[in-house]
Amino acid sequence: YTPVKIMIILATMGLGLFNLIFVAIPVLVVAVIILILFVAGIIIIFTGVYWVLLPFLHLIIPQLAIPTFINSGNEILNILVVVLSGIGLTAGGIILVVLMAYITKWFYELMIKYLKLNLRIIKGRERDF
């Protein structure tokens, strides 16, 4: 083995150990959090759509109970609050999903930069960007 190959092997082993201990766990935790927030956003969107459609579904299936937010005895006002809450939930879910898409893109670009940095370290090059 030449000294250059030995340095490449040592750099690869050192980076591999460092990445395994200090990088892999936080990256997996962040990836799981992003996935959970994506799923939560989709669930919020479906919940909002369900609440918007609930008064109409109640006409078809009377067993579906419309939640009571205002105890004024006014059924129309209560239905209006349910529909507007559903619209708000849907909008909030869409905002969350779009925000998570941007965060995912940013996280992906960050990981690509980190991998390129690792390759530069292994090849032994100085900064070339």
Rosetta blueprint (number, residue, H / E / L):
1 Y L
2 T L
3 P H
4 V H
5 K H
6 I H
7 M H
8 I H
9 I H
10 L H
11 A H
12 T H
13 M H
14 G H
15 L H
16 G H
17 L H
18 F H
19 N H
20 L H
21 I H
22 F H
23 V H
24 A H
25 I H
26 P H
27 V H
28 L H
29 V H
30 V H
31 A H
32 V H
33 I H
34 I H
35 L H
36 I H
37 L H
38 F H
39 V H
40 A H
41 G H
42 I H
43 I H
44 I H
45 I H
46 F H
47 T H
48 G H
49 V H
50 Y H
51 W H
52 V H
53 L H
54 L H
55 P H
56 F H
57 L H
58 H H
59 L H
60 I H
61 I L
62 P L
63 Q L
64 L L
65 A L
66 I L
67 P L
68 T L
69 F L
70 I L
71 N L
72 S L
73 G L
74 N L
75 E H
76 I H
77 L H
78 N H
79 I H
80 L H
81 V H
82 V H
83 V H
84 L H
85 S H
86 G H
87 I H
88 G H
89 L H
90 T H
91 A H
92 G H
93 G H
94 I H
95 I H
96 L H
97 V H
98 V H
99 L H
100 M H
101 A H
102 Y H
103 I H
104 T H
105 K H
106 W H
107 F H
108 Y H
109 E H
110 L H
111 M H
112 I H
113 K H
114 Y H
115 L H
116 K H
117 L H
118 N H
119 L H
120 R H
121 I H
122 I H
123 K H
124 G L
125 R L
126 E L
127 R L
128 D L
129 F L
